[in-house]
Structure formats: C-alpha cells, structure tokens
Amino acid sequence: MQIYHRYLHPDNRHEPHLVRASGFLKGGTARVLAGGVRINAYPGPHDPHARDYYDLGTDIPPKRAYGVDLNGNRSVREVYWPHGHADVVEFPDENRIGIPAQVVRDPLP
C-alpha cells in the first residue's frame, strides 16, 4: 500500500470520517487548472506534527504531476486518479469517482 496525504480546509474537514465509513477516497470535478473529474492527493506521508492534513493509503497506482524547483530539479508535485483510470470506481448518483483507500493517520485536533 502506498501512502499519500491530503490537506483539510473548511469544506472537507469531515473527509477522513467519510473515507473510514465508505472505504473510498472520492473526488469530483477538479478545481483550478486541472479540469475533468479526478481525485487529487500529494505523495508520501505529511509531517506528523503539522495540522490540517491526514494520511491515507491505497493500492491503486496514481498518475503523477511533476514540477520543477528553482534549481531545475524535477519532482512529483501531486498525484491523481482521473475518471477512466484503472480501478477508479464511479458513483454516478453523487457525480463523483473514488478509489479504495484507508486513513492511516488522522488530522491533529
């Protein structure tokens, strides 16, 4: 199982509970520049002392979005599972998609 993390903000603070209850990390229409229906996360576990994030694990390999730092080093900026990607499940009644996932580290209180 690979570990990823997601940030929490006011409109998704309940997400870790939903992942635990359903067994799926769900996503919908992407915000910002990504476009399409997808699930976004960030690679690896987050700093265990930071607030407003949680870690999750899944066996579904993601696609990777790369970035370049000021020194020209290329690294994975984020990971994502788009609509139609292998093992992505559709939830048409919710207009969302999901991947099997589990919470491996809760957000700090």
Secondary structure by P-SEA (a helix, b strand, c coil): cbbbbbbbcccccaaaaaaaacccccccccccccccccccccccccccccccbbbbbbcbbbbbbbbbccccccccccccccccccccccccccccccccccccccccc
